[in-house]
Amino acid sequence: MNAYFDTAYIAKCYVNEPESAAVRALTKTLHGVSSANLCIAEIGAVFHRHAREGRITRAFAKKLFAAFMTDINDGVWTLLPVGEEFLRRVGVKLVDLADDTPMRAADAVHLLSAKENGFDAIWTSDRHMLGAAPSFGLRPKSA
């Protein structure tokens, strides 16, 4: 089975956070993991946050990012393109969401990317994405 992970789930494969062990175990059972190419910038932000908060050193953050980029090149992660036309569709979807659905732009990118690329579910630990997934026609999944 191929799965769609948001950036938070990919990050759990590199840094120790709640659910990291479960996400790493899940990844070993899959035949591939996809995500929007937006995750490249987002993963850098995750590693920066861990360094800024003193959980890892800046040097280790750089090593983790290099390992992540190597994993992309080696096909561990399949990155799906995000271009201007796609972002226009994200914008349309965002302004059409129900008032009681909190949503960040990057989360909407992941949700619509998963939907438009044929996934029926999205793996995330983000409570807003879990709650909004059905609005994008996706099943929310969490380890």
C-alpha positions in Angstrom: 0.0 0.0 0.0 1.2 3.5 -0.9 0.3 6.2 1.6 0.2 10.0 1.8 2.0 11.6 4.8 1.9 15.2 5.7 5.2 16.8 6.7 4.6 16.2 10.4 4.5 12.5 9.8 7.6 12.5 7.6 9.4 14.5 10.3 8.6 11.7 12.9 10.9 9.4 10.8 13.9 11.7 11.6 13.3 13.3 15.0 11.8 11.9 18.2 8.4 13.3 18.9 5.2 11.7 20.2 4.1 8.9 17.8 7.6 8.7 16.2 8.0 5.0 16.9 4.6 4.2 15.6 5.1 6.2 12.4 8.5 4.6 11.8 6.9 1.1 12.2 4.1 2.1 9.9 6.5 3.3 7.2 8.2 -0.1 7.2 4.8 -1.8 6.2 4.2 0.5 3.3 5.2 0.2 -0.4 5.9 3.9 -0.7 5.1 7.2 0.9 4.1 10.3 -1.0 3.8 14.0 0.0 3.6 17.4 -1.6 7.0 18.9 -2.6 6.1 21.6 -0.1 7.4 19.2 2.6 11.0 20.1 1.6 10.6 23.6 3.0 8.4 22.5 5.9 10.9 19.8 7.0 13.6 22.4 7.2 11.3 24.4 9.4 10.7 21.4 11.6 14.4 20.8 12.1 15.0 24.5 12.7 12.3 24.4 15.4 13.9 21.4 17.1 17.3 23.2 17.1 15.9 26.5 18.2 14.1 24.7 21.1 17.4 23.0 22.1 16.2 19.4 21.3 19.0 18.9 18.7 22.0 20.9 17.7 22.1 23.1 14.6 24.8 20.8 13.2 22.5 17.8 13.7 19.6 19.7 12.1 21.8 20.1 9.0 22.7 16.4 9.0 19.1 15.5 9.3 18.1 17.7 6.4 20.9 16.3 4.3 19.7 12.8 5.2 16.1 13.8 4.2 17.4 15.1 0.8 19.3 11.9 0.2 16.2 9.9 1.0 14.3 11.9 -1.6 16.9 11.2 -4.1 16.9 7.5 -3.2 13.1 7.3 -3.7 12.2 6.9 0.0 9.7 9.7 -0.4 7.8 10.4 -3.6 7.2 14.1 -3.9 4.2 15.4 -5.8 4.5 18.8 -7.6 2.8 21.9 -6.3 2.5 24.6 -9.0 0.6 27.8 -9.5 -2.5 26.1 -11.1 -2.7 23.7 -8.1 -2.3 26.6 -5.6 -5.2 28.3 -7.4 -7.4 25.2 -6.7 -6.2 25.2 -3.1 -7.3 28.9 -2.8 -10.7 28.1 -4.2 -11.1 25.2 -1.8 -10.1 27.3 1.2 -12.6 30.0 0.6 -15.3 27.4 0.2 -14.7 25.5 3.5 -17.3 25.7 6.2 -16.8 28.4 8.8 -16.2 25.8 11.5 -13.2 24.3 9.7 -9.9 25.8 10.8 -7.3 25.5 8.1 -3.8 26.7 7.3 -2.8 27.1 3.7 0.0 24.5 3.9 -2.4 21.9 5.4 -4.8 22.6 2.6 -2.0 22.0 0.1 -1.4 18.5 1.6 -5.1 17.6 1.8 -5.8 18.6 -1.8 -2.5 17.1 -3.0 -3.5 13.8 -1.5 -7.0 14.0 -3.0 -6.0 15.0 -6.5 -3.3 12.3 -6.6 -5.8 9.5 -5.9 -5.3 8.9 -2.2 -8.3 8.1 -0.1 -6.6 8.9 3.2 -4.0 11.1 4.7 -1.7 10.3 7.6 -1.1 13.1 10.0 -1.0 14.0 13.7 -2.3 17.5 13.1 -5.7 17.8 14.7 -6.9 20.5 12.3 -6.0 18.3 9.3 -7.6 15.3 10.9 -10.8 17.3 11.4 -10.7 18.8 7.9 -9.8 15.7 5.9 -13.4 14.7 5.3 -14.1 18.1 3.7 -11.5 17.1 1.1 -13.0 13.7 0.6 -10.2 12.0 2.6 -10.2 9.6 5.5 -8.0 10.9 8.4 -5.5 8.4 9.7 -3.2 8.6 12.7 -0.9 6.1 14.3 
